[in-house]
């Protein structure tokens, strides 16, 4: 796992995904949630899990105005220009995607399990869930 922190954008996959969000906007968010929630996918790979968490963090930033977890300046600018009313419909998908990321059949919990930062990672996901609820 190429992670350097527990935050949603503190891993290689999510850092690269930030550029996709800036380019494709709401479509990139919806796609990340759809991939995580695909009923034909029995196992959620780490990269897709990272992208779902990053998408959920981005959505939460749009809805709450809190951009403190966003590490990319272009993404922060995109969030500040985004219309929350146009993205509110994604909230339920984000919550469901986070449940999938934390649940069985997801690689991320397994990767974090043996890390000394496992509790911090789970707490950050819980913080994100609270921000979206």
C-alpha positions in Angstrom: 0.0 0.0 0.0 1.5 3.3 -1.0 0.1 5.4 1.8 1.9 8.1 3.7 -0.9 9.0 6.1 -4.4 8.1 7.3 -6.2 11.0 5.6 -8.3 10.5 2.5 -5.8 12.1 0.1 -2.6 10.8 1.8 -2.1 7.9 -0.6 -0.9 7.7 -4.2 -4.2 6.5 -5.7 -6.3 9.4 -4.1 -3.6 12.0 -4.8 -3.8 11.1 -8.5 -7.6 10.9 -8.4 -7.8 14.5 -7.3 -6.9 15.6 -10.8 -9.7 13.5 -12.2 -12.2 15.2 -9.9 -10.9 18.6 -11.0 -11.3 17.6 -14.6 -14.5 15.6 -14.5 -16.3 17.0 -11.5 -19.4 15.3 -10.2 -19.0 12.5 -12.8 -15.7 11.5 -11.2 -17.4 11.4 -7.7 -20.3 9.4 -8.9 -18.1 6.9 -10.8 -16.0 6.3 -7.7 -19.1 5.5 -5.7 -20.5 3.3 -8.5 -17.4 1.2 -8.7 -17.3 0.7 -4.9 -21.0 -0.3 -4.9 -20.9 -2.5 -8.0 -22.9 -5.6 -7.0 -20.9 -7.7 -9.4 -17.7 -6.9 -7.7 -17.2 -9.3 -4.8 -13.9 -7.8 -3.7 -13.1 -4.0 -3.4 -9.4 -3.5 -4.3 -7.4 -0.9 -2.3 -7.2 1.6 -5.2 -11.0 1.6 -5.7 -11.4 1.9 -1.9 -9.0 4.9 -1.8 -10.9 6.6 -4.6 -14.3 6.1 -2.9 -12.9 7.6 0.3 -11.4 10.5 -1.5 -14.7 11.1 -3.4 -16.6 11.0 -0.1 -14.2 13.5 1.4 -14.6 15.8 -1.6 -18.3 15.6 -1.4 -18.2 16.3 2.3 -16.0 19.3 1.6 -18.5 20.6 -0.9 -21.5 20.1 1.4 -19.9 21.4 4.6 -17.3 23.9 3.3 -14.5 22.2 5.3 -11.6 21.7 2.9 -9.0 21.0 5.6 -8.5 17.3 4.5 -7.9 18.3 0.8 -4.2 18.3 0.0 -4.5 19.5 -3.6 -4.9 23.3 -4.3 -6.7 22.7 -7.6 -9.2 20.4 -5.9 -9.8 22.9 -3.1 -10.6 25.5 -5.8 -13.0 23.1 -7.5 -14.7 22.4 -4.2 -15.1 26.1 -3.5 -16.7 26.7 -6.9 -19.0 23.6 -6.8 -22.7 24.0 -6.1 -23.7 21.9 -3.1 -27.3 21.7 -4.4 -26.1 19.9 -7.5 -24.2 17.3 -5.5 -26.5 16.6 -2.5 -28.0 13.6 -4.3 -24.6 11.8 -4.0 -24.7 11.8 -0.2 -26.4 8.4 0.2 -24.1 6.8 -2.4 -21.1 8.2 -0.5 -22.3 6.8 2.8 -23.0 3.4 1.2 -19.5 3.4 -0.5 -17.8 4.1 2.9 -19.7 1.2 4.4 -18.4 -1.0 1.6 -14.9 0.2 2.1 -15.1 -0.7 5.8 -16.9 -4.0 5.3 -15.9 -7.5 4.5 -14.6 -8.0 1.0 -12.7 -4.8 1.0 -8.9 -4.7 0.9 -8.3 -1.5 2.8 -9.3 -2.7 6.3 -7.0 -5.7 5.7 -4.1 -3.5 4.7 -4.6 -1.2 7.7 -5.2 -4.0 10.2 -1.5 -4.6 11.1 -0.6 -1.0 11.0 0.0 1.1 14.1 -2.3 3.7 12.4 -5.3 1.3 12.0 -7.4 3.0 14.7 -6.6 6.4 13.4 -7.6 5.4 9.9 -10.9 4.0 11.1 -11.5 7.1 13.2 -10.9 9.3 10.1 -13.5 7.2 8.2 -15.9 7.7 11.0 -15.3 11.4 11.0 -16.0 11.5 7.3 -19.2 9.4 7.8 -20.4 11.9 10.4 -19.6 14.9 8.1 -21.9 13.3 5.4 -24.8 12.4 7.7 
